């Protein structure tokens, strides 16, 4: 098992929400922790 420091994983900005919801999620940031430890894309949840 790979151990990571979440503070070292870069934040991801942006959203693929429809335009009518973009104002609700504006400024939201996420960290792709699964990607950082090597989980395949199919196991990621959005």
C-alpha positions as CSV (number, residue, x, y, z in Angstrom):
1,X,0.0,0.0,0.0
2,X,1.3,3.4,-1.0
3,X,1.2,6.1,1.7
4,X,0.8,9.6,0.5
5,X,0.7,13.0,2.2
6,X,-2.6,14.7,0.9
7,X,-1.1,18.1,1.4
8,X,1.4,17.2,-1.4
9,X,-1.3,16.3,-3.9
10,X,-2.1,19.2,-6.1
11,X,-5.6,20.7,-6.1
12,X,-7.8,20.4,-9.1
13,X,-10.1,23.2,-10.0
14,X,-13.0,23.3,-12.4
15,X,-16.1,21.3,-12.9
16,X,-18.0,19.5,-15.6
17,X,-21.4,20.4,-14.0
18,X,-24.0,21.9,-16.4
19,X,-23.9,25.7,-16.7
20,X,-26.9,26.2,-14.5
21,X,-25.0,24.6,-11.5
22,X,-21.6,26.1,-12.1
23,X,-22.3,29.1,-9.8
24,X,-23.0,26.6,-6.9
25,X,-19.7,24.8,-7.3
26,X,-17.6,27.9,-8.3
27,X,-14.3,27.9,-6.4
28,X,-14.5,24.3,-5.4
29,X,-11.2,22.4,-5.3
30,X,-10.6,18.6,-5.2
31,X,-7.6,16.4,-4.8
32,X,-7.3,13.2,-6.8
33,X,-6.0,11.0,-4.1
34,X,-6.8,7.8,-6.0
35,X,-4.7,9.0,-8.9
36,X,-1.8,9.9,-6.6
37,X,-1.6,6.3,-5.3
38,X,-2.0,4.8,-8.8
39,X,-5.7,3.6,-8.8
40,X,-7.0,3.1,-12.3
41,X,-9.4,5.7,-13.6
42,X,-12.3,3.3,-13.6
43,X,-12.1,3.1,-9.8
44,X,-12.3,6.9,-9.3
45,X,-15.6,8.4,-8.0
46,X,-16.6,11.8,-9.0
